Amino acid sequence: MTQPPSQQPPQPGFGAPQDPQQGAHQPPAQPPQMPPAPQGPPQTPPTTPPGAPAPGYGYPQQPPAQPGYGYPLGAPSGPHGPGGQPPGQPGPYNQPQGPYNQPAGPYNQPGPYGGFPTQPQYPGAPTPGGGSGGGFFKGRTGVIVAAAAAALLVVGGGTWFALSGDDKEDKPNVSKSSDDPKPTGSESVDQGDGSGTGGEGDEDLNAGRKDGEAKVLFLTKNDIDLPRNGADVFGPWVNGDTVVKAMYREVAGYSVTDGQKKWSVPLPADVCSASVQSSSDGKIVVGVKDGLTDKAKCNDLQMIDMNTGKAGWKKSIPKPSGIFASLADYTLSISGKTLAVGGGSNSYGYDVVTGKQLFGTPKSGCEPFAYAGGTKLIAGAACDSDPEKPKHQVQQIDPATGKPQWTYNTPEGWEIDKVYSVSPLVVSITQREPEKKWSIIALTDNGKLRSQIAGGKSDKFQPRCGGAFVIFGQNLEGCTGVAADAKHFYMATETEYGKANELVAFDLDTGKEAWRSPAGGERKMTPLRMEGGNVLVYMQPSYNTGGGVATVAPTGGAPKTLLQHPASTAEIESSFYSPKMAYADGRFFLASGRVSAPNDKAEEETKTMMGFGQ
């Protein structure tokens, strides 16, 4: 295992929770017309039911240590959450909000979906913040200074949000809503029949498969000599017959049918960011550190063509101005053929194909600090204001020019936290001062307030917004556990061990609950996205049931199974830390969100990606 040079800063530890590039994020509950607000889940996790197996994969873990000094703004800081506020504080539109330091939930636990991780967690690892309220730079200088001082230490933890309603109407006035690397090849793969090098020795992973269960296409193990504390994983992206992921100093493509490594692009330094989306013609862009020392920043951009497995253009982000500008962590988003780069108060746009710069930071007005891509390009922008009363804007951006096509002002003091969907547009917003609050709003195609999502008093929800650790910046996209179509916004409830959860649909015109669909049995499901007009959900594995992929009709009803993963490999499926998921052409892929191990031997045995299909 490579030992990092003494001048390098410690990397996130084994099993470290992912940032919120996310970090875990949570949804609202249910008041009359207002958006839901988080309520505090139980302060202790449920105990093992009589006769149940000892806590293992699929079982909720004990909550991690409380976030320590240096925890991102807007995250937990006391026994009741940020600022020590008790649970149930009203939200932006009068929605009661829940604490940010609830016990870890199944989307953000030390193990995948409640399982013990294969890599231990330790203090100093990045914390999946429950929402930094727009990031460190969005409150201007005072907030920036506080964040700079705080960035020295972060302790792992989890967040849980519940939303509850309130009949009060004292909500804010929203009408005023204030040198090119060369590809190489290598293999470390299990093809599911014991013939590969990445599986459980000579074990045939399909030997225990029952009638009706999907086939394990492959299981890969780590083949990269990582630094002492491991590395984050970016992706996976599916491009035709190739599934691609990036980690440490490599971007690699694997066969979707057998997991064989088809190509590899070595990089000169660590991958530190990546676009969640790929372009329609199969291109991605990753952020690469501009050096190998502790002073290296995530300032270099590298395009990778997934069709050829070769590196394309490479550029450095222009050096920003301002006393704190060099601290910015840039996040990347792709919409059409435009790569949008945001960090601090600096933003840029590039042509994904050529690397040509299309636009830069606006010379006046509110400054974009992060983007969300896809069918539309949405920006979160900060306006000059009192750090204690920040002013934010949601903007739809012209990808060719960087100019806003319309703007929506959030209520004063409310910051843009995540974009759950760009079309229809659904946005998570938070307030840091004077009380920590959180809510979800839906906007129309022309930037008008459409509704405020209203959850229920007894429900808890938890979108997972994990990813690379972002300290001085904000990643608006990449959340799992949410989906939306033209009429509804979807989230799944959180339940205790042994109980099924429900998929809840909220009417985007009214913000109220439209219907709910139970997972059935003791299963739990996670919405991923829309698929053919239906809600695509991941059915989480348990101690005796494999996971799977299903759809729920836009009118509700029982989940319809597309893939039922083998029960015989449920333990392996549950072992992936903070898994990243992708479904395409009838195949489902799970990739560990972080790879690390205590020694070289364990590092080589760490499972990194698994594929299922018919």
C-alpha positions in Angstrom: 0.0 0.0 0.0 1.5 3.3 -1.0 2.4 5.6 1.9 1.7 9.2 1.1 4.6 11.6 1.4 4.9 13.3 4.7 3.8 16.6 3.3 0.4 15.2 2.1 -2.6 15.8 4.3 -4.3 12.8 5.8 -6.9 11.4 3.4 -10.4 10.4 4.5 -10.2 7.2 6.5 -11.3 3.7 5.8 -15.0 3.5 5.4 -15.2 7.2 5.7 -18.7 8.6 5.0 -19.0 10.5 1.8 -19.3 14.2 1.7 -22.4 15.5 0.8 -20.9 16.2 -2.4 -22.8 15.6 -1.1 -23.4 13.9 2.2 -26.7 12.7 3.4 -29.7 15.0 2.9 -33.1 14.7 4.1 -36.6 15.6 3.2 -39.7 17.2 4.6 -42.9 16.1 6.3 -46.5 17.2 6.3 -48.3 20.4 7.1 -51.3 21.7 5.4 -49.9 23.6 2.4 -46.4 24.1 3.5 -43.3 22.0 2.8 -42.5 19.3 5.3 -40.0 19.7 8.0 -37.6 17.3 9.6 -38.5 15.9 12.9 -36.2 14.2 15.2 -36.0 10.4 14.8 -35.4 8.3 17.9 -32.2 9.2 19.7 -31.2 5.5 19.8 -31.4 2.9 17.1 -33.8 0.0 17.4 -32.6 -3.0 19.2 -32.3 -6.4 17.6 -35.7 -8.2 17.7 -35.8 -11.5 19.5 -34.4 -14.3 17.5 -32.9 -12.0 14.9 -29.3 -12.3 13.9 -26.7 -10.2 15.4 -26.4 -6.8 13.8 -24.9 -7.3 10.4 -25.6 -6.2 6.8 -28.9 -4.5 6.6 -29.1 -3.6 10.2 -29.1 0.0 11.5 -25.9 0.8 13.3 -25.2 2.8 16.4 -25.0 6.5 15.6 -21.4 7.7 15.1 -19.7 10.2 17.3 -21.1 13.7 17.3 -19.6 15.9 14.6 -16.5 17.6 16.1 -14.9 21.0 15.6 -14.7 21.8 12.0 -18.0 20.3 11.0 -19.5 22.1 8.0 -21.7 25.1 8.7 -25.3 24.1 9.1 -24.4 20.7 10.4 -24.9 19.2 13.8 -23.3 21.0 16.7 -25.1 20.1 19.8 -27.3 17.5 21.5 -30.3 18.7 19.4 -28.6 19.6 16.2 -27.1 22.7 14.8 -26.7 25.3 17.4 -28.2 22.9 19.9 -31.7 23.6 18.7 -34.3 21.1 19.7 -36.1 19.1 17.0 -39.2 20.3 15.4 -38.2 23.8 14.5 -40.4 25.4 11.9 -39.1 25.4 8.3 -38.7 28.3 5.8 -42.3 28.3 4.9 -43.2 27.5 8.5 -42.3 23.8 8.2 -41.0 22.3 11.5 -37.4 21.2 11.0 -35.5 18.4 12.5 -32.1 18.2 14.0 -29.1 17.5 11.8 -27.4 15.1 14.1 -29.9 12.2 14.3 -28.8 8.6 14.4 -27.2 7.4 11.2 -29.8 6.0 8.8 -29.5 3.2 6.3 -28.3 5.6 3.5 -25.5 7.1 5.6 -24.4 4.5 8.0 -21.0 3.0 8.7 -22.0 0.2 6.5 -24.1 -0.2 3.3 -27.7 0.1 4.1 -27.0 -0.7 7.7 -24.3 -3.3 7.2 -20.9 -3.3 8.8 -18.5 -1.8 6.4 -15.6 -3.8 5.1 -13.4 -0.8 6.0 -13.5 0.6 9.5 -14.4 4.2 10.1 -12.2 6.5 12.2 -12.2 10.1 13.4 -10.8 12.5 10.9 -12.7 11.1 8.0 -15.0 13.4 6.0 -18.5 13.8 7.4 -21.5 13.6 5.2 -23.0 16.9 6.2 -26.7 17.1 6.5 -26.6 20.2 4.3 -24.2 23.1 4.6 -26.9 25.6 3.9 -25.4 26.5 0.6 -21.7 25.9 1.3 -19.0 27.9 3.0 -18.6 30.6 0.5 -22.2 31.6 0.1 -22.4 33.8 3.2 -19.4 35.9 2.1 -16.3 36.8 4.1 -17.5 36.2 7.7 -18.7 32.7 6.8 -15.6 32.0 4.7 -13.3 32.8 7.6 -15.2 30.6 9.9 -15.1 27.8 7.4 -11.4 28.1 6.8 -10.7 27.8 10.5 -13.0 24.8 10.8 -11.6 22.8 7.9 -8.8 21.3 9.9 -10.8 18.4 11.4 -14.0 16.6 10.6 -15.4 13.7 12.5 -17.5 11.0 10.8 -21.2 11.1 11.6 -24.7 10.5 10.1 -27.8 12.6 9.5 -31.4 11.8 9.5 -34.2 14.1 8.7 -37.9 13.8 9.4 -40.5 16.3 8.2 -43.5 17.3 10.0 -46.3 19.7 9.5 -47.5 22.8 11.2 -50.8 24.6 10.8 -49.2 28.0 11.3 -49.1 30.5 8.4 -46.3 32.7 9.5 -44.0 31.7 6.6 -41.7 34.1 4.7 -43.1 36.1 1.9 -42.0 33.9 -1.0 -43.5 36.2 -3.6 -40.6 38.5 -2.9 -38.3 35.5 -2.7 -35.8 37.8 -1.6 0.6 15.7 -20.9 -2.0 13.4 -22.1 -2.1 10.1 -20.3 -2.3 7.0 -22.5 -4.8 4.1 -21.9 -3.5 0.9 -20.4 -5.2 -2.4 -19.6 -5.3 -4.7 -16.6 -7.7 -7.2 -15.1 -9.0 -8.0 -11.6 -12.4 -9.5 -12.1 -14.7 -12.3 -11.1 -17.0 -13.2 -14.0 -19.5 -14.9 -11.6 -18.3 -18.4 -12.5 -15.1 -18.5 -10.6 -12.9 -18.0 -13.7 -12.1 -14.4 -12.9 -9.5 -13.0 -10.5 -11.9 -10.6 -8.6 -14.2 -13.0 -6.7 -14.4 -15.2 -3.7 -11.5 -17.5 -4.6 -12.9 -20.2 -6.8 -16.5 -19.7 -5.6 -19.2 -19.7 -8.2 -21.3 -16.7 -7.2 -24.3 -18.1 -9.2 -24.1 -21.6 -7.6 -26.8 -20.7 -5.1 -29.1 -18.9 -7.6 -32.7 -19.9 -7.5 -35.3 -19.9 -10.3 -36.4 -16.4 -11.1 -33.3 -14.7 -9.5 -31.0 -12.6 -11.6 -27.5 -13.6 -12.5 -24.4 -12.2 -10.9 -22.6 -10.9 -14.0 -19.3 -10.1 -12.2 -17.7 -9.1 -9.0 -14.5 -7.0 -9.1 -11.8 -6.5 -6.5 -9.4 -3.6 -6.0 -6.3 -3.7 -8.3 -4.9 -0.3 -7.4 -2.2 0.4 -4.8 -4.0 3.1 -2.8 -2.7 5.7 -0.4 -2.9 4.8 3.3 -6.4 6.1 3.9 -8.0 5.0 0.6 -9.8 6.9 -2.1 -13.2 8.1 -3.1 -14.9 6.5 -6.1 -16.7 8.5 -8.8 -19.3 7.2 -11.2 -20.3 4.6 -12.3 -21.3 5.8 -15.8 -22.8 3.4 -18.2 -21.9 3.9 -21.9 -23.1 1.2 -24.2 -21.3 -2.0 -23.4 -19.0 -0.3 -20.8 -19.4 0.7 -17.2 -16.9 3.3 -16.1 -15.6 4.5 -12.8 -12.8 6.8 -11.5 -10.7 6.4 -8.4 -7.4 7.7 -7.1 -5.3 8.2 -10.3 -7.2 6.2 -12.8 -10.4 6.2 -14.9 -11.3 2.7 -16.1 -13.9 1.1 -18.3 -15.3 -2.4 -17.6 -17.4 -4.8 -19.7 -21.0 -4.7 -18.6 -21.4 -8.4 -19.2 -18.3 -9.9 -17.4 -16.6 -7.0 -15.6 -13.3 -7.4 -17.6 -11.3 -4.2 -17.6 -11.5 -2.9 -21.2 -9.3 0.2 -20.8 -7.6 2.4 -18.3 -6.6 6.0 -18.4 -3.9 6.8 -15.8 -3.9 10.3 -14.3 -0.9 12.4 -13.0 -2.6 13.1 -9.6 -5.7 12.3 -7.6 -9.2 12.5 -9.0 -11.0 15.0 -6.8 -14.2 15.7 -8.6 -16.3 14.5 -11.5 -19.5 15.3 -13.4 -22.5 13.3 -12.3 -23.9 13.4 -15.8 -22.1 12.3 -19.0 -22.6 14.1 -22.3 -25.0 12.5 -24.8 -22.0 11.4 -26.9 -20.3 9.5 -24.1 -17.9 12.1 -22.6 -17.2 12.8 -19.0 -14.9 15.3 -17.2 -13.0 14.7 -14.0 -11.3 17.1 -11.7 -7.6 16.3 -11.0 -5.4 17.8 -8.4 -2.8 20.2 -9.8 0.1 18.5 -7.8 1.0 15.9 -5.3 1.7 18.0 -2.2 -0.6 19.1 0.5 -1.0 22.4 -1.3 -2.4 20.8 -4.4 -5.9 22.0 -5.4 -8.6 20.4 -7.5 -7.9 22.9 -10.4 -7.3 20.7 -13.4 -9.9 19.4 -15.8 -9.5 16.2 -17.8 -12.0 15.0 -20.4 -12.4 11.3 -21.0 -14.1 9.8 -24.1 -15.8 6.7 -22.8 -16.3 5.4 -26.4 -12.6 5.1 -27.0 -11.2 4.9 -23.5 -8.8 7.8 -24.2 -8.1 11.1 -22.6 -9.1 14.2 -24.5 -8.5 17.8 -23.7 -7.0 19.0 -20.4 -7.2 22.4 -18.9 -6.6 24.3 -15.7 -9.3 26.4 -14.2 -8.4 30.1 -14.2 -6.8 31.3 -11.0 -9.5 33.1 -9.1 -9.2 36.5 -7.5 -9.9 37.3 -3.9 -8.3 36.6 -0.6 -10.2 33.3 0.0 -10.7 32.4 -3.6 -7.9 29.8 -3.7 -9.7 27.8 -1.1 -12.7 27.0 -3.4 -13.5 23.3 -4.1 -14.9 23.1 -7.7 -17.8 20.9 -8.6 -18.6 19.8 -12.2 -21.9 19.5 -14.0 -22.7 18.6 -17.6 -25.8 19.9 -19.5 -25.9 19.2 -23.2 -22.4 19.9 -24.5 -21.5 22.3 -21.7 -19.4 21.6 -18.7 -20.3 24.0 -15.9 -17.7 24.5 -13.1 -18.6 26.2 -9.8 -16.7 26.9 -6.7 -16.9 29.6 -4.1 -17.8 32.8 -6.0 -16.2 31.6 -9.2 -17.9 29.9 -12.1 -16.9 28.9 -15.6 -18.4 27.1 -18.6 -16.5 24.9 -21.2 -17.4 23.0 -24.3 -17.3 19.4 -23.4 -16.0 18.3 -26.8 -13.3 20.9 -27.4 -12.5 22.4 -24.0 -13.1 25.9 -25.2 -14.2 28.3 -22.4 -17.7 29.5 -23.1 -18.3 31.8 -20.1 -16.9 32.9 -16.8 -18.0 34.5 -13.5 -20.6 37.3 -14.1 -19.1 40.7 -13.6 -22.1 41.9 -11.7 -25.1 40.6 -9.9 -25.5 37.3 -8.0 -22.6 34.8 -8.5 -23.2 31.1 -9.2 -21.4 28.9 -6.7 -22.6 25.5 -8.1 -24.6 23.9 -10.8 -26.9 21.0 -11.5 -26.9 19.6 -15.0 -29.0 17.2 -17.2 -31.8 18.3 -19.5 -31.4 21.9 -18.1 -28.6 23.8 -16.4 -29.6 25.1 -13.0 -27.3 27.3 -10.8 -27.3 28.2 -7.2 -26.2 31.8 -6.9 -25.2 33.9 -3.9 -25.8 37.7 -3.7 -23.9 40.2 -1.7 -25.6 40.4 1.7 -25.2 40.3 5.4 -23.5 36.9 6.2 -26.1 36.4 8.9 -28.9 37.0 6.4 -27.7 35.4 3.1 -29.6 36.0 -0.1 -29.6 33.2 -2.7 -31.0 32.8 -6.2 -32.0 29.7 -8.2 -31.2 30.5 -11.8 -31.8 28.6 -15.1 -28.6 29.2 -17.2 -28.2 29.4 -20.9 -25.5 26.7 -21.4 -23.9 28.6 -24.4 -23.5 31.9 -22.7 -23.8 31.4 -18.9 -26.4 34.1 -18.7 -29.5 33.5 -16.5 -32.8 32.9 -18.4 -34.7 33.6 -15.2 -34.1 33.9 -11.5 -36.0 32.9 -8.3 -35.1 34.6 -5.0 -35.3 32.3 -2.0 -36.6 34.0 1.2 -34.0 36.0 3.0 -31.8 33.8 5.2 -32.6 30.7 3.2 -29.8 29.0 1.2 -29.9 26.6 -1.8 -28.7 23.3 -0.6 -29.5 20.6 -3.2 -31.3 20.3 -6.5 -33.3 17.0 -6.4 -34.6 17.4 -10.0 -33.9 19.9 -12.8 -37.0 19.0 -14.8 -39.4 19.4 -13.1 -37.4 21.7 -10.8 -37.3 20.6 -7.1 -34.9 22.3 -4.8 -33.9 21.7 -1.1 -33.2 24.9 0.9 -31.9 25.4 4.4 -31.6 28.1 7.0 -28.6 28.3 9.3 -29.5 31.3 11.5 -31.2 32.0 13.8 -32.5 28.5 13.8 -31.6 25.5 11.7 -34.4 24.7 9.4 -35.0 22.9 6.1 -37.6 22.6 3.4 -38.2 21.5 -0.2 -39.8 23.7 -2.9 -40.9 23.1 -6.5 -40.6 25.7 -9.2 -42.3 26.1 -12.6 -40.5 26.1 -15.9 -40.3 29.9 -15.8 -39.0 30.1 -12.2 -42.1 30.8 -10.2 -43.0 29.1 -7.0 -45.1 26.0 -7.8 -45.5 24.5 -4.3 -43.8 23.7 -1.0 -43.6 20.0 -0.4 -45.6 18.9 2.7 -44.6 15.8 4.4 -46.3 14.1 7.4 -45.8 14.5 11.1 -45.0 10.9 11.6 -42.9 10.3 8.5 -39.1 10.4 8.2 -37.3 10.7 4.8 -33.7 10.6 3.8 -32.3 11.3 0.3 -28.6 10.3 0.2 -26.4 13.0 -1.3 -23.0 11.3 -0.9 -19.9 11.7 -3.0 -16.5 13.3 -2.9 -15.7 15.4 0.2 -16.3 19.1 -0.6 -15.2 21.5 2.2 -15.1 24.9 0.5 -17.9 24.6 -2.0 -21.2 22.9 -2.7 -22.4 20.1 -4.9 -26.0 20.6 -5.8 -26.6 17.3 -7.6 -26.1 13.6 -7.4 -28.7 12.7 -4.7 -30.1 9.2 -4.5 -33.5 8.6 -2.9 -35.5 11.1 -4.9 -37.3 11.1 -8.3 -39.7 13.3 -10.1 -42.0 13.4 -13.1 -44.2 16.1 -14.5 -46.8 15.6 -11.8 -45.1 14.1 -8.7 -42.0 14.3 -6.5 -41.1 10.9 -4.9 -39.3 10.0 -1.7 -39.3 6.9 0.5 -40.0 6.8 4.2 -37.4 5.6 6.8 -38.5 2.8 9.1 -36.9 0.8 11.8 -35.3 -2.6 11.4 -37.7 -5.3 10.2 -40.3 -3.0 8.9 -41.1 -2.2 5.2 -41.0 1.4 4.1 -43.2 3.2 1.6 -42.7 5.3 -1.5 -44.6 8.5 -1.1 -45.7 10.7 -4.1 -46.2 14.4 -3.6 -48.3 16.5 -5.9 -46.1 19.1 -7.4 -49.0 21.6 -7.9 -50.2 21.4 -4.3 -47.2 20.0 -2.4 -49.5 17.6 -0.6 -49.2 13.8 -0.5 -50.9 12.1 -3.5 -50.4 8.5 -2.7 -48.0 6.0 -1.0 -46.9 2.5 -2.1 -45.6 0.0 0.5 -42.4 -2.0 -0.4 -44.1 -5.1 1.0 -42.9 -7.7 3.5 -39.9 -6.4 5.4 -38.3 -4.8 2.4 -37.1 -1.3 2.0 -36.9 0.6 -1.3 -34.9 3.6 -2.6 -36.2 5.7 -5.5 -33.4 6.2 -8.1 -35.0 8.0 -11.1 -37.8 7.7 -13.6 -37.7 4.8 -16.1 -40.3 4.5 -18.9 -42.8 6.7 -17.1 -42.5 4.7 -13.8 -40.4 5.2 -10.7 -37.3 3.1 -10.7 -36.5 1.8 -7.2 -33.7 -0.2 -5.6 -34.9 -2.9 -3.3 -32.4 -3.1 -0.5 -31.0 -6.5 0.5 -31.5 -7.9 4.0 -29.9 -10.7 5.9 -31.8 -13.4 4.0 -33.0 -11.6 0.8 -31.0 -10.3 -2.1 -31.6 -6.7 -3.3 -33.2 -6.0 -6.6 -34.6 -3.4 -9.0 -38.3 -2.7 -9.4 -40.7 0.0 -10.8 -43.7 1.6 -9.2 -46.4 3.0 -11.5 -47.0 6.8 -11.4 -50.4 6.1 -9.9 -49.0 3.9 -7.1 -49.5 0.2 -6.4 -47.1 -2.6 -5.5 -43.5 -2.6 -6.9 -43.1 -4.6 -10.1 -39.8 -6.5 -10.0 -37.4 -6.1 -12.9 -34.4 -7.9 -11.3 -34.4 -10.0 -8.1 -30.8 -10.4 -7.0 -29.8 -13.8 -5.5 -30.3 -14.3 -1.8 -27.1 -16.3 -1.8 -25.0 -13.2 -2.5 -27.0 -10.8 -0.3 -24.1 -10.5 2.2 -21.7 -9.5 -0.6 -24.3 -7.0 -2.0 -24.7 -5.5 1.4 -21.0 -5.1 2.0 -20.4 -2.1 -0.4 -19.7 1.0 1.5 -22.0 4.0 0.6 -22.8 2.3 -2.7 -23.1 4.2 -6.0 -25.7 2.6 -8.3 -26.5 2.6 -12.0 -29.2 0.8 -14.0 -29.1 0.5 -17.8 -30.3 -2.0 -20.5 -31.6 -4.4 -17.9 -28.4 -4.5 -15.9 -27.8 -3.1 -12.4 -24.4 -2.1 -11.1 -23.2 -1.4 -7.5 -19.9 0.3 -6.9 -18.4 1.0 -3.5 -18.4 4.8 -2.8 -15.0 4.5 -1.2 -12.2 2.0 -1.2 -9.8 1.6 1.7 -8.3 -1.1 3.9 -5.9 -1.4 6.9 -3.2 -3.2 4.9 -2.1 -4.3 1.5 -3.6 -7.8 1.7 -7.0 -6.5 2.7 -6.8 -3.8 0.1 -6.4 -6.4 -2.6 -9.4 -8.3 -1.3 -11.7 -5.3 -1.1 -14.7 -5.7 -3.4 -15.2 -2.7 -5.6 -18.1 -3.3 -8.1 -20.8 -5.9 -8.7 -23.1 -6.4 -11.7 -26.4 -8.2 -12.0 -28.5 -9.1 -15.1 -30.5 -11.8 -16.8 
